[in-house]
Every structure is written in structure tokens, then in C-alpha cells.
Amino acid sequence: QVQLVESGGALVQSGASLRLSCAASGIAFSSALVRWYRQAPGKQREMVAAITRFGITNYVGAVKGRFTISRDNPKNTVYLQMNSLKPEDTGVYYCNIPPATSGWSNDYWGQGTQVTVSS
């Protein structure tokens, strides 16, 4: 059974930093593309950052230069380092592993972790 467990969310002030973690189990993690999404109240879920199995990263424009996604394959964990947080970064952050043509057909999601940034 595949599980993704996010942690690290908190209530912080504007300008603070947080590091989110996504721990995976039951899947060939080192082969997986992993994405972080967020969903703000009343808004659609949006992709924030992604990291390929080769460590290539991609970010939405709003977080470029402030967020860093990384992975530790031996620990089956992906991190999202978030610096210079802004109130508009508030939302529930989700970890996602999409289907892989060479591996699995399901789209896996964690339960989410709440990030709240006060002004």
C-alpha cells in the first residue's frame, strides 16, 4: 500500500521559513516524479514545485527564488524548503506522485499539511 505523509506545516509570520517533508512508502520512490501542490481557501489546487527522478526541478513563478524542492532517496523523502514566506503562501500543501508509465498507474496524494502565514 502506497502512503505519502506530509509534515512540517505551521503558523508563521511573514518572512519566516518552513521546511515541509513528504515521506513515501510502498513505492519505488527513487523512480518517481514528485510534486508539491498547494490549495488556498476558495482557490483551485496549484502545483508549486516538482522534482524528477534525476533531480531536475521546476517551480511555479510565484515561488521561484524562495522555495527549494529536494529529495533524499535513501530516506524516501522529498522536502520543500520555503523561505521569505508571504501571506499568499497560505494553504494546505500536498505531496503528489503521479502515474509512471514504467511503474504504476495510480495518482498518489498525501493528506496535506497546513501552512498559514500571517502578515
C-alpha atoms as a printed R data frame, in Angstrom:
    type eleno elety resid chain resno       x      y       z
1   ATOM     1    CA   GLN     A     1   0.000  0.000   0.000
2   ATOM     2    CA   VAL     A     2   1.415  3.357  -1.054
3   ATOM     3    CA   GLN     A     3   1.433  6.107   1.556
4   ATOM     4    CA   LEU     A     4   2.563  9.712   1.357
5   ATOM     5    CA   VAL     A     5   2.798 11.545   4.660
6   ATOM     6    CA   GLU     A     6   3.406 15.284   4.766
7   ATOM     7    CA   SER     A     7   4.657 17.156   7.805
8   ATOM     8    CA   GLY     A     8   6.163 20.464   8.795
9   ATOM     9    CA   GLY     A     9   3.268 22.846   8.311
10  ATOM    10    CA   ALA     A    10   2.774 25.583  10.886
11  ATOM    11    CA   LEU     A    11   1.530 29.077  11.607
12  ATOM    12    CA   VAL     A    12   4.338 31.562  10.979
13  ATOM    13    CA   GLN     A    13   4.798 35.263  10.412
14  ATOM    14    CA   SER     A    14   5.549 36.855   7.083
15  ATOM    15    CA   GLY     A    15   9.237 36.493   6.196
16  ATOM    16    CA   ALA     A    16   9.709 33.276   8.132
17  ATOM    17    CA   SER     A    17  10.927 29.933   6.802
18  ATOM    18    CA   LEU     A    18   9.498 26.436   6.948
19  ATOM    19    CA   ARG     A    19  10.585 23.060   5.678
20  ATOM    20    CA   LEU     A    20   7.942 20.589   4.633
21  ATOM    21    CA   SER     A    21   8.620 16.875   4.350
22  ATOM    22    CA   CYS     A    22   6.890 14.177   2.352
23  ATOM    23    CA   ALA     A    23   7.719 10.633   3.401
24  ATOM    24    CA   ALA     A    24   6.758  7.899   0.955
25  ATOM    25    CA   SER     A    25   6.348  4.181   1.459
26  ATOM    26    CA   GLY     A    26   5.211  1.246  -0.651
27  ATOM    27    CA   ILE     A    27   6.523  2.663  -3.924
28  ATOM    28    CA   ALA     A    28   9.766  2.701  -5.923
29  ATOM    29    CA   PHE     A    29  10.480  6.197  -4.695
30  ATOM    30    CA   SER     A    30  13.800  6.732  -6.474
31  ATOM    31    CA   SER     A    31  11.992  6.282  -9.810
32  ATOM    32    CA   ALA     A    32   9.225  8.720  -9.027
33  ATOM    33    CA   LEU     A    33   8.489 12.240 -10.145
34  ATOM    34    CA   VAL     A    34   7.313 14.053  -7.020
35  ATOM    35    CA   ARG     A    35   5.309 17.265  -6.897
36  ATOM    36    CA   TRP     A    36   4.199 19.679  -4.194
37  ATOM    37    CA   TYR     A    37   0.803 21.308  -4.631
38  ATOM    38    CA   ARG     A    38  -0.996 23.834  -2.505
39  ATOM    39    CA   GLN     A    39  -4.598 24.852  -2.135
40  ATOM    40    CA   ALA     A    40  -5.580 28.174  -0.666
41  ATOM    41    CA   PRO     A    41  -9.077 28.711   0.745
42  ATOM    42    CA   GLY     A    42 -11.578 29.169  -2.068
43  ATOM    43    CA   LYS     A    43  -8.979 28.528  -4.768
44  ATOM    44    CA   GLN     A    44  -8.026 25.638  -7.003
45  ATOM    45    CA   ARG     A    45  -5.125 23.402  -6.144
46  ATOM    46    CA   GLU     A    46  -1.952 24.548  -7.909
47  ATOM    47    CA   MET     A    47   1.398 22.914  -8.454
48  ATOM    48    CA   VAL     A    48   4.181 24.663  -6.568
49  ATOM    49    CA   ALA     A    49   7.274 22.606  -7.290
50  ATOM    50    CA   ALA     A    50   8.360 19.329  -8.824
51  ATOM    51    CA   ILE     A    51  11.465 17.161  -8.855
52  ATOM    52    CA   THR     A    52  12.230 14.370 -11.289
53  ATOM    53    CA   ARG     A    53  13.960 11.102 -10.553
54  ATOM    54    CA   PHE     A    54  17.110 12.745 -11.888
55  ATOM    55    CA   GLY     A    55  16.821 15.715  -9.547
56  ATOM    56    CA   ILE     A    56  15.644 18.211 -12.154
57  ATOM    57    CA   THR     A    57  13.419 20.796 -10.516
58  ATOM    58    CA   ASN     A    58  10.621 23.064 -11.642
59  ATOM    59    CA   TYR     A    59   8.736 25.827  -9.821
60  ATOM    60    CA   VAL     A    60   5.694 27.996 -10.292
61  ATOM    61    CA   GLY     A    61   6.712 31.595 -10.879
62  ATOM    62    CA   ALA     A    62   5.328 32.892  -7.598
63  ATOM    63    CA   VAL     A    63   7.782 30.815  -5.535
64  ATOM    64    CA   LYS     A    64  10.905 30.883  -7.696
65  ATOM    65    CA   GLY     A    65  13.875 32.068  -5.705
66  ATOM    66    CA   ARG     A    66  12.098 31.462  -2.385
67  ATOM    67    CA   PHE     A    67  11.237 27.744  -2.386
68  ATOM    68    CA   THR     A    68  13.574 24.814  -2.964
69  ATOM    69    CA   ILE     A    69  12.482 21.245  -3.576
70  ATOM    70    CA   SER     A    70  14.909 18.411  -2.878
71  ATOM    71    CA   ARG     A    71  14.857 14.680  -2.380
72  ATOM    72    CA   ASP     A    72  16.638 12.107  -0.249
73  ATOM    73    CA   ASN     A    73  16.107  8.776  -1.975
74  ATOM    74    CA   PRO     A    74  17.584  6.561   0.776
75  ATOM    75    CA   LYS     A    75  15.050  8.138   3.151
76  ATOM    76    CA   ASN     A    76  12.196  8.036   0.606
77  ATOM    77    CA   THR     A    77  11.572 11.678   1.394
78  ATOM    78    CA   VAL     A    78  11.066 14.892  -0.543
79  ATOM    79    CA   TYR     A    79  11.454 18.281   1.086
80  ATOM    80    CA   LEU     A    80  10.148 21.740   0.322
81  ATOM    81    CA   GLN     A    81  12.240 24.478   1.872
82  ATOM    82    CA   MET     A    82  10.181 27.654   1.950
83  ATOM    83    CA   ASN     A    83  11.892 30.955   2.695
84  ATOM    84    CA   SER     A    84  10.632 34.535   2.822
85  ATOM    85    CA   LEU     A    85   7.092 33.309   3.288
86  ATOM    86    CA   LYS     A    86   4.238 35.614   2.353
87  ATOM    87    CA   PRO     A    87   0.572 35.599   3.399
88  ATOM    88    CA   GLU     A    88  -0.330 34.449  -0.119
89  ATOM    89    CA   ASP     A    89   1.640 31.249   0.520
90  ATOM    90    CA   THR     A    90  -1.050 30.227   2.980
91  ATOM    91    CA   GLY     A    91  -2.801 26.971   2.163
92  ATOM    92    CA   VAL     A    92  -2.789 23.237   2.528
93  ATOM    93    CA   TYR     A    93   0.311 21.725   0.948
94  ATOM    94    CA   TYR     A    94   0.036 18.299  -0.650
95  ATOM    95    CA   CYS     A    95   2.625 15.841  -1.861
96  ATOM    96    CA   ASN     A    96   1.846 14.025  -5.108
97  ATOM    97    CA   ILE     A    97   3.341 11.141  -7.059
98  ATOM    98    CA   PRO     A    98   1.709 10.922 -10.497
99  ATOM    99    CA   PRO     A    99   1.375  7.759 -12.593
100 ATOM   100    CA   ALA     A   100   4.587  6.440 -14.108
101 ATOM   101    CA   THR     A   101   4.500  4.650 -17.460
102 ATOM   102    CA   SER     A   102   7.276  2.349 -16.322
103 ATOM   103    CA   GLY     A   103   5.848  1.721 -12.895
104 ATOM   104    CA   TRP     A   104   2.312  2.377 -11.612
105 ATOM   105    CA   SER     A   105  -0.965  3.723 -12.940
106 ATOM   106    CA   ASN     A   106  -2.330  5.436  -9.846
107 ATOM   107    CA   ASP     A   107  -2.056  9.068  -8.835
108 ATOM   108    CA   TYR     A   108  -0.984  9.208  -5.201
109 ATOM   109    CA   TRP     A   109  -1.637 12.045  -2.763
110 ATOM   110    CA   GLY     A   110  -0.852 12.708   0.851
111 ATOM   111    CA   GLN     A   111  -3.326 14.085   3.373
112 ATOM   112    CA   GLY     A   112  -1.820 17.574   3.320
113 ATOM   113    CA   THR     A   113  -0.176 19.854   5.850
114 ATOM   114    CA   GLN     A   114  -1.450 23.335   6.719
115 ATOM   115    CA   VAL     A   115   0.767 26.366   6.220
116 ATOM   116    CA   THR     A   116  -0.523 29.685   7.500
117 ATOM   117    CA   VAL     A   117   1.464 32.871   7.048
118 ATOM   118    CA   SER     A   118   0.295 35.898   8.998
119 ATOM   119    CA   SER     A   119   1.084 39.450   7.935
